[in-house]
Amino acid sequence: MWLIKWILAGWTLLALAWWIYALRLVRRRESAAIVIADPPDSGTEEVLPVTIFKPLCALRTPAPPPELVAALESFITETGRSTEVVFGLEQQDAAAWQPVFDAWRQRYSEARFTVVCQPRPTTFRSPKSSWWHALAKRAQGRLWLWSDADMIAVPGTVTTLCREHATMRAGLVTCPYVIRRVPVRPMWLEALFVNVEFYPGVLACRVWDQPTFAFGAAMLFTEEHFQKRLHWDELGARMAEDNLLGRRLAPVHISSVTLETLAAETRWIDAVLHYLRWHKTVRWCRPSGYAAELVITPVLGWLVAAVWHPTAGWPWAGLGLTILLEALGATQLCARVGCVVRGRAAVVLPGWSLLRAVTWLLCWLPWPVVFRSQRRIWWSLYRCSEGGL
């Protein structure tokens, strides 16, 4: 019995060391200033034209959500003589988006953007790859920047990414992202995954290893490099397209730019399904790395001990203290990126800690993930079925 206690205590200390290191990584990242030496189109060096791809999901509301409009507008302000945005818009949403496009044309007279309005493309199994393929036909830039619609750019994002692509001799430059706005409690599951599980892990990979993955937040690469290394059919057959892009277009550089994304789920069931999908996708894409996460998941060990010895006090005490440790670490990490846990939001933390541990275990079982926006259920990275969702 004492051996089990010592193992669990050591396991918890290892996790504590990770939380301390993660806080240090995030603090250093968030305090570092991004210096842009030259503005876009300055003429001080060769400027390759850039096309930003922005496929838009079908609207679930009569009008585009203001926060989504603001996110897209942050990229409109990045355009200029050598940078354009190409939007992919489903035909049934054209009337709803037209006032937004008209307002941008009036407000940003020098902005360059094109709207490709058509029925939802079904060229490939992956809807996002189908949109990328459709938008590529209208792209004029030699550099392609693929970016999800719900990302918020900081001023100078495109300039910095282009500079890093040139100076780091990278095949692809990608951006990590965080969540700072959580208007309703179910969104906290998304915020906790992104800010506490995903973001510090990405920063650690940036320090320790040469990444071979990418994120849909932003992926910058040349059209020529893409055409040499990857076939559209291969990309379109896969669920995690960004991960495949990182593998094929390596070497990958993780940018100094951190973007912000918008939490989407307003119902608990949808938030949990989204959380499970994130975990399962990581497990499918990087099984060895996901297995290693067990080292920093001591809640699972304490939970097993508590279930094995339900009448003993020590496993429940250890479980409670470990959950408290993770809650404190999560609170600090969120605060570091500007997402403050206040009031009743704190009640989500113990549930997240337990869900995180149980999810790690369950992810090794053969269950599928649900993509409501795609109306598909994926059973693996390459096999899906129509879910009727």
Secondary structure, 3 states (H helix, E strand, C coil): CHHHHHHHHHHHHHHHHHHHHHHHHHHHHHHCCCCCCCCCCCCCCCCCCEEEEEECCCCCCCCCCHHHHHHHHHHHCCCECCEEEEEEEEHHHHHHHHHHHHHHHHHCCCCCEEEEEECCCCCCCCHHHHHHHHHHCCCCCCEEEECCCCEECCCCHHHHHHHHHHHCCCCEEECCEEECCCCCCCHHHHHHHHHHHHHHHHHHHHHHCCCCCCCCCCEEEEHHHHHHHCCHHHHHCCCCHHHHHHHHCCCEEECCCCEEECCCCCCHHHHHHHHHHHHHHHHHHCHHHHHHHHHHCHHHHHHHHHHHCCCCHHHHHHHHHHHHHHHHHHHHHHHHCCCCCCHHHHHHHHHHHHHHHHHHHHCCCCCCEEECCCCEEECCCCCEEECCC
